[in-house]
């Protein structure tokens, strides 16, 4: 099971690969849409890659609740537990 720090670092890598954003821009308090300017198509790619990387399932109906990077980290951490 990954720590929150490991999940954050992994998500930052995924976001960087998908969008070209610097990994240090991906912080817990950042909103995917407002702060990181990630559209819904990129978000779905990020979700699929996160599912593969962390071995979790993120249902489509949950994705809309993951508004910040911290929300995603918390969800993945709980899903791994």
Chimera marker file (.cmm) of the C-alpha trace (Angstrom):
<marker_set name="trace">
<marker id="1" x="0.000" y="0.000" z="0.000" r="1" g="1" b="0" radius="0.5"/>
<marker id="2" x="1.365" y="3.389" z="-0.992" r="1" g="1" b="0" radius="0.5"/>
<marker id="3" x="1.691" y="6.292" z="1.435" r="1" g="1" b="0" radius="0.5"/>
<marker id="4" x="-0.095" y="9.570" z="0.706" r="1" g="1" b="0" radius="0.5"/>
<marker id="5" x="3.244" y="11.060" z="-0.334" r="1" g="1" b="0" radius="0.5"/>
<marker id="6" x="3.829" y="8.190" z="-2.782" r="1" g="1" b="0" radius="0.5"/>
<marker id="7" x="0.306" y="8.561" z="-4.164" r="1" g="1" b="0" radius="0.5"/>
<marker id="8" x="0.805" y="12.319" z="-4.607" r="1" g="1" b="0" radius="0.5"/>
<marker id="9" x="4.137" y="11.755" z="-6.378" r="1" g="1" b="0" radius="0.5"/>
<marker id="10" x="2.580" y="9.104" z="-8.618" r="1" g="1" b="0" radius="0.5"/>
<marker id="11" x="-0.370" y="11.325" z="-9.483" r="1" g="1" b="0" radius="0.5"/>
<marker id="12" x="2.009" y="14.194" z="-10.229" r="1" g="1" b="0" radius="0.5"/>
<marker id="13" x="3.881" y="11.952" z="-12.686" r="1" g="1" b="0" radius="0.5"/>
<marker id="14" x="0.623" y="10.903" z="-14.364" r="1" g="1" b="0" radius="0.5"/>
<marker id="15" x="-0.570" y="14.528" z="-14.637" r="1" g="1" b="0" radius="0.5"/>
<marker id="16" x="2.835" y="15.539" z="-16.017" r="1" g="1" b="0" radius="0.5"/>
<marker id="17" x="2.695" y="12.801" z="-18.683" r="1" g="1" b="0" radius="0.5"/>
<marker id="18" x="-0.862" y="13.755" z="-19.688" r="1" g="1" b="0" radius="0.5"/>
<marker id="19" x="-0.633" y="17.558" z="-19.573" r="1" g="1" b="0" radius="0.5"/>
<marker id="20" x="3.029" y="18.541" z="-19.446" r="1" g="1" b="0" radius="0.5"/>
<marker id="21" x="2.480" y="20.341" z="-16.134" r="1" g="1" b="0" radius="0.5"/>
<marker id="22" x="5.481" y="20.372" z="-13.804" r="1" g="1" b="0" radius="0.5"/>
<marker id="23" x="5.174" y="17.675" z="-11.150" r="1" g="1" b="0" radius="0.5"/>
<marker id="24" x="5.740" y="20.235" z="-8.369" r="1" g="1" b="0" radius="0.5"/>
<marker id="25" x="2.607" y="22.103" z="-9.541" r="1" g="1" b="0" radius="0.5"/>
<marker id="26" x="0.503" y="19.096" z="-8.508" r="1" g="1" b="0" radius="0.5"/>
<marker id="27" x="-0.208" y="19.785" z="-4.826" r="1" g="1" b="0" radius="0.5"/>
<marker id="28" x="-2.887" y="18.519" z="-2.465" r="1" g="1" b="0" radius="0.5"/>
<marker id="29" x="-4.831" y="21.798" z="-2.368" r="1" g="1" b="0" radius="0.5"/>
<marker id="30" x="-4.904" y="22.280" z="-6.156" r="1" g="1" b="0" radius="0.5"/>
<marker id="31" x="-8.158" y="21.891" z="-8.070" r="1" g="1" b="0" radius="0.5"/>
<marker id="32" x="-7.808" y="19.738" z="-11.183" r="1" g="1" b="0" radius="0.5"/>
<marker id="33" x="-9.993" y="22.078" z="-13.255" r="1" g="1" b="0" radius="0.5"/>
<marker id="34" x="-9.502" y="25.519" z="-11.702" r="1" g="1" b="0" radius="0.5"/>
<marker id="35" x="-5.814" y="25.440" z="-10.753" r="1" g="1" b="0" radius="0.5"/>
<marker id="36" x="-4.341" y="22.811" z="-13.079" r="1" g="1" b="0" radius="0.5"/>
<marker id="37" x="-6.658" y="23.488" z="-16.046" r="1" g="1" b="0" radius="0.5"/>
<marker id="38" x="-7.310" y="19.786" z="-16.684" r="1" g="1" b="0" radius="0.5"/>
<marker id="39" x="-10.301" y="19.104" z="-18.950" r="1" g="1" b="0" radius="0.5"/>
<marker id="40" x="-12.676" y="16.161" z="-18.597" r="1" g="1" b="0" radius="0.5"/>
<marker id="41" x="-10.972" y="14.104" z="-21.316" r="1" g="1" b="0" radius="0.5"/>
<marker id="42" x="-7.534" y="14.483" z="-19.729" r="1" g="1" b="0" radius="0.5"/>
<marker id="43" x="-9.078" y="13.767" z="-16.330" r="1" g="1" b="0" radius="0.5"/>
<marker id="44" x="-10.445" y="10.434" z="-17.558" r="1" g="1" b="0" radius="0.5"/>
<marker id="45" x="-6.999" y="9.488" z="-18.889" r="1" g="1" b="0" radius="0.5"/>
<marker id="46" x="-5.453" y="10.462" z="-15.537" r="1" g="1" b="0" radius="0.5"/>
<marker id="47" x="-8.064" y="8.347" z="-13.707" r="1" g="1" b="0" radius="0.5"/>
<marker id="48" x="-7.408" y="5.284" z="-15.899" r="1" g="1" b="0" radius="0.5"/>
<marker id="49" x="-3.643" y="5.649" z="-15.443" r="1" g="1" b="0" radius="0.5"/>
<marker id="50" x="-4.063" y="6.104" z="-11.680" r="1" g="1" b="0" radius="0.5"/>
<marker id="51" x="-6.207" y="2.959" z="-11.500" r="1" g="1" b="0" radius="0.5"/>
<marker id="52" x="-3.465" y="0.994" z="-13.256" r="1" g="1" b="0" radius="0.5"/>
<marker id="53" x="-0.612" y="2.510" z="-11.249" r="1" g="1" b="0" radius="0.5"/>
<marker id="54" x="-2.204" y="2.067" z="-7.819" r="1" g="1" b="0" radius="0.5"/>
<marker id="55" x="-4.295" y="-1.055" z="-8.456" r="1" g="1" b="0" radius="0.5"/>
<marker id="56" x="-7.577" y="0.592" z="-7.504" r="1" g="1" b="0" radius="0.5"/>
<marker id="57" x="-10.964" y="1.084" z="-9.122" r="1" g="1" b="0" radius="0.5"/>
<marker id="58" x="-12.293" y="4.649" z="-9.389" r="1" g="1" b="0" radius="0.5"/>
<marker id="59" x="-15.958" y="4.442" z="-10.441" r="1" g="1" b="0" radius="0.5"/>
<marker id="60" x="-17.102" y="7.047" z="-12.984" r="1" g="1" b="0" radius="0.5"/>
<marker id="61" x="-19.634" y="8.444" z="-10.507" r="1" g="1" b="0" radius="0.5"/>
<marker id="62" x="-16.790" y="9.076" z="-8.019" r="1" g="1" b="0" radius="0.5"/>
<marker id="63" x="-14.633" y="11.010" z="-10.487" r="1" g="1" b="0" radius="0.5"/>
<marker id="64" x="-16.853" y="14.109" z="-10.249" r="1" g="1" b="0" radius="0.5"/>
<marker id="65" x="-16.207" y="14.167" z="-6.477" r="1" g="1" b="0" radius="0.5"/>
<marker id="66" x="-12.437" y="14.274" z="-6.972" r="1" g="1" b="0" radius="0.5"/>
<marker id="67" x="-12.153" y="18.018" z="-7.446" r="1" g="1" b="0" radius="0.5"/>
<marker id="68" x="-8.753" y="18.516" z="-5.823" r="1" g="1" b="0" radius="0.5"/>
<marker id="69" x="-5.529" y="16.540" z="-5.921" r="1" g="1" b="0" radius="0.5"/>
<marker id="70" x="-6.028" y="15.882" z="-2.194" r="1" g="1" b="0" radius="0.5"/>
<marker id="71" x="-9.460" y="14.335" z="-2.886" r="1" g="1" b="0" radius="0.5"/>
<marker id="72" x="-7.859" y="11.950" z="-5.370" r="1" g="1" b="0" radius="0.5"/>
<marker id="73" x="-5.013" y="11.056" z="-2.981" r="1" g="1" b="0" radius="0.5"/>
<marker id="74" x="-7.510" y="10.361" z="-0.163" r="1" g="1" b="0" radius="0.5"/>
<marker id="75" x="-9.734" y="8.253" z="-2.434" r="1" g="1" b="0" radius="0.5"/>
<marker id="76" x="-6.822" y="6.150" z="-3.695" r="1" g="1" b="0" radius="0.5"/>
<marker id="77" x="-5.446" y="5.670" z="-0.164" r="1" g="1" b="0" radius="0.5"/>
<marker id="78" x="-8.863" y="4.453" z="1.080" r="1" g="1" b="0" radius="0.5"/>
<marker id="79" x="-9.347" y="2.246" z="-1.994" r="1" g="1" b="0" radius="0.5"/>
<marker id="80" x="-6.011" y="0.533" z="-1.312" r="1" g="1" b="0" radius="0.5"/>
<marker id="81" x="-6.764" y="-0.092" z="2.355" r="1" g="1" b="0" radius="0.5"/>
<link id1="1" id2="2" r="1" g="1" b="0" radius="0.2"/>
<link id1="2" id2="3" r="1" g="1" b="0" radius="0.2"/>
<link id1="3" id2="4" r="1" g="1" b="0" radius="0.2"/>
<link id1="4" id2="5" r="1" g="1" b="0" radius="0.2"/>
<link id1="5" id2="6" r="1" g="1" b="0" radius="0.2"/>
<link id1="6" id2="7" r="1" g="1" b="0" radius="0.2"/>
<link id1="7" id2="8" r="1" g="1" b="0" radius="0.2"/>
<link id1="8" id2="9" r="1" g="1" b="0" radius="0.2"/>
<link id1="9" id2="10" r="1" g="1" b="0" radius="0.2"/>
<link id1="10" id2="11" r="1" g="1" b="0" radius="0.2"/>
<link id1="11" id2="12" r="1" g="1" b="0" radius="0.2"/>
<link id1="12" id2="13" r="1" g="1" b="0" radius="0.2"/>
<link id1="13" id2="14" r="1" g="1" b="0" radius="0.2"/>
<link id1="14" id2="15" r="1" g="1" b="0" radius="0.2"/>
<link id1="15" id2="16" r="1" g="1" b="0" radius="0.2"/>
<link id1="16" id2="17" r="1" g="1" b="0" radius="0.2"/>
<link id1="17" id2="18" r="1" g="1" b="0" radius="0.2"/>
<link id1="18" id2="19" r="1" g="1" b="0" radius="0.2"/>
<link id1="19" id2="20" r="1" g="1" b="0" radius="0.2"/>
<link id1="20" id2="21" r="1" g="1" b="0" radius="0.2"/>
<link id1="21" id2="22" r="1" g="1" b="0" radius="0.2"/>
<link id1="22" id2="23" r="1" g="1" b="0" radius="0.2"/>
<link id1="23" id2="24" r="1" g="1" b="0" radius="0.2"/>
<link id1="24" id2="25" r="1" g="1" b="0" radius="0.2"/>
<link id1="25" id2="26" r="1" g="1" b="0" radius="0.2"/>
<link id1="26" id2="27" r="1" g="1" b="0" radius="0.2"/>
<link id1="27" id2="28" r="1" g="1" b="0" radius="0.2"/>
<link id1="28" id2="29" r="1" g="1" b="0" radius="0.2"/>
<link id1="29" id2="30" r="1" g="1" b="0" radius="0.2"/>
<link id1="30" id2="31" r="1" g="1" b="0" radius="0.2"/>
<link id1="31" id2="32" r="1" g="1" b="0" radius="0.2"/>
<link id1="32" id2="33" r="1" g="1" b="0" radius="0.2"/>
<link id1="33" id2="34" r="1" g="1" b="0" radius="0.2"/>
<link id1="34" id2="35" r="1" g="1" b="0" radius="0.2"/>
<link id1="35" id2="36" r="1" g="1" b="0" radius="0.2"/>
<link id1="36" id2="37" r="1" g="1" b="0" radius="0.2"/>
<link id1="37" id2="38" r="1" g="1" b="0" radius="0.2"/>
<link id1="38" id2="39" r="1" g="1" b="0" radius="0.2"/>
<link id1="39" id2="40" r="1" g="1" b="0" radius="0.2"/>
<link id1="40" id2="41" r="1" g="1" b="0" radius="0.2"/>
<link id1="41" id2="42" r="1" g="1" b="0" radius="0.2"/>
<link id1="42" id2="43" r="1" g="1" b="0" radius="0.2"/>
<link id1="43" id2="44" r="1" g="1" b="0" radius="0.2"/>
<link id1="44" id2="45" r="1" g="1" b="0" radius="0.2"/>
<link id1="45" id2="46" r="1" g="1" b="0" radius="0.2"/>
<link id1="46" id2="47" r="1" g="1" b="0" radius="0.2"/>
<link id1="47" id2="48" r="1" g="1" b="0" radius="0.2"/>
<link id1="48" id2="49" r="1" g="1" b="0" radius="0.2"/>
<link id1="49" id2="50" r="1" g="1" b="0" radius="0.2"/>
<link id1="50" id2="51" r="1" g="1" b="0" radius="0.2"/>
<link id1="51" id2="52" r="1" g="1" b="0" radius="0.2"/>
<link id1="52" id2="53" r="1" g="1" b="0" radius="0.2"/>
<link id1="53" id2="54" r="1" g="1" b="0" radius="0.2"/>
<link id1="54" id2="55" r="1" g="1" b="0" radius="0.2"/>
<link id1="55" id2="56" r="1" g="1" b="0" radius="0.2"/>
<link id1="56" id2="57" r="1" g="1" b="0" radius="0.2"/>
<link id1="57" id2="58" r="1" g="1" b="0" radius="0.2"/>
<link id1="58" id2="59" r="1" g="1" b="0" radius="0.2"/>
<link id1="59" id2="60" r="1" g="1" b="0" radius="0.2"/>
<link id1="60" id2="61" r="1" g="1" b="0" radius="0.2"/>
<link id1="61" id2="62" r="1" g="1" b="0" radius="0.2"/>
<link id1="62" id2="63" r="1" g="1" b="0" radius="0.2"/>
<link id1="63" id2="64" r="1" g="1" b="0" radius="0.2"/>
<link id1="64" id2="65" r="1" g="1" b="0" radius="0.2"/>
<link id1="65" id2="66" r="1" g="1" b="0" radius="0.2"/>
<link id1="66" id2="67" r="1" g="1" b="0" radius="0.2"/>
<link id1="67" id2="68" r="1" g="1" b="0" radius="0.2"/>
<link id1="68" id2="69" r="1" g="1" b="0" radius="0.2"/>
<link id1="69" id2="70" r="1" g="1" b="0" radius="0.2"/>
<link id1="70" id2="71" r="1" g="1" b="0" radius="0.2"/>
<link id1="71" id2="72" r="1" g="1" b="0" radius="0.2"/>
<link id1="72" id2="73" r="1" g="1" b="0" radius="0.2"/>
<link id1="73" id2="74" r="1" g="1" b="0" radius="0.2"/>
<link id1="74" id2="75" r="1" g="1" b="0" radius="0.2"/>
<link id1="75" id2="76" r="1" g="1" b="0" radius="0.2"/>
<link id1="76" id2="77" r="1" g="1" b="0" radius="0.2"/>
<link id1="77" id2="78" r="1" g="1" b="0" radius="0.2"/>
<link id1="78" id2="79" r="1" g="1" b="0" radius="0.2"/>
<link id1="79" id2="80" r="1" g="1" b="0" radius="0.2"/>
<link id1="80" id2="81" r="1" g="1" b="0" radius="0.2"/>
</marker_set>
